[in-house]
Amino acid sequence: MPETIRIAGHTSVDASALFKLIREVYQSSPFMSEDFEEKFPSFSAFQDFLQNINKTTGAFFHVALSDDQPAAYLVIEPKQASRLKHTAWLNMGVLENHRGKGIGNMLVDAAFEKIQSENIIEIVYLMVRADNLAAVKLYKQKGFEIAAKLEKDTKIGSQYFDGILMRKFA
Ligand SMILES: CC(C)(COP(=O)(O)OP(=O)(O)OC[C@H]1O[C@@H](n2cnc3c(N)ncnc32)[C@H](O)[C@@H]1OP(=O)(O)O)[C@@H](O)C(=O)NCCC(=O)NCCS
């Protein structure tokens, strides 16, 4: 039977399951700009992050459930400065064994539906490594435009990687 994919708010999933989901995505992607442990040094740091999402106007955290199991996530975090609050960062990731099945596509569509219905966020930004071809293709397909190419944005050891700043108006 084909799997059923459904998008839900993060509160419908245990925080520990979300923590595990994000850790697995980070550990299976070479394109992230930081290690998972750097992003969330502890489970309590992750819980603080979730609380912050809950209390920030325009912020949300969507989870894609495959047959009710967390398979992917998308987070929208508005910028903090008072004059930039109409803009937000997008972050997303899909578990390795669920990539290429259209889940990323569904998550971006669901996020823009919510953003358009709330009318709080007007511009969504994201940063992606230029060699992350799957991600760049997905974002272009979803209508993100390239705002800037950032040469040597990432450095791993002595190797540099270009970054791409993309944005989409809601
Ligand atoms: C990038 C990522 C979010 C895409 O999500 P996904 O669910 O795999 O993507 P989808 O299946 O919805 O595919 C959407 C489009 O992306 C492109 N795409 C997806 N996987 C691809 C791949 N391996 N190679 C090339 N293009 C790919 C295709 O154009 C596809 O459109 P199509 O169905 O018309 O061919 C996912 O692969 C991922 O989480 N990667 C690791 C973490 C990461 O890189 N996060 C983004 C950081 S900016």
The ligand as a Gaussian input file, in Angstrom:
#p B3LYP/6-31G(d) Opt

LIG

0 1
 C       16.653000      19.017000      -0.184000
 C       15.462000      18.256000       0.366000
 C       14.783000      19.103000       1.431000
 C       14.460000      17.999000      -0.785000
 O       13.328000      17.322000      -0.264000
 P       12.739000      16.029000      -1.020000
 O       11.540000      15.583000      -0.290000
 O       13.834000      15.049000      -1.198000
 O       12.351000      16.679000      -2.421000
 P       11.121000      16.271000      -3.354000
 O       11.031000      14.780000      -3.449000
 O        9.904000      17.000000      -2.885000
 O       11.592000      16.823000      -4.740000
 C       11.318000      18.133000      -5.132000
 C       12.175000      18.477000      -6.314000
 O       13.528000      18.571000      -5.877000
 C       14.364000      18.022000      -6.847000
 N       15.107000      16.905000      -6.269000
 C       14.806000      16.161000      -5.189000
 N       15.767000      15.260000      -4.940000
 C       16.685000      15.432000      -5.905000
 C       17.944000      14.826000      -6.173000
 N       18.445000      13.845000      -5.400000
 N       18.643000      15.292000      -7.239000
 C       18.166000      16.300000      -8.004000
 N       16.987000      16.916000      -7.786000
 C       16.262000      16.483000      -6.755000
 C       13.532000      17.607000      -7.988000
 O       13.508000      18.669000      -8.907000
 C       12.180000      17.432000      -7.424000
 O       11.207000      17.764000      -8.363000
 P       10.594000      16.635000      -9.359000
 O        9.781000      15.755000      -8.461000
 O        9.800000      17.454000     -10.301000
 O       11.735000      15.926000      -9.958000
 C       15.912000      16.871000       0.954000
 O       16.545000      16.144000      -0.047000
 C       16.808000      16.991000       2.178000
 O       16.323000      17.084000       3.292000
 N       18.107000      16.950000       2.003000
 C       19.044000      16.970000       3.148000
 C       18.919000      18.207000       4.028000
 C       19.002000      19.483000       3.224000
 O       19.786000      19.571000       2.296000
 N       18.165000      20.450000       3.594000
 C       18.104000      21.716000       2.908000
 C       19.134000      22.632000       3.461000
 S       18.998000      24.203000       2.657000

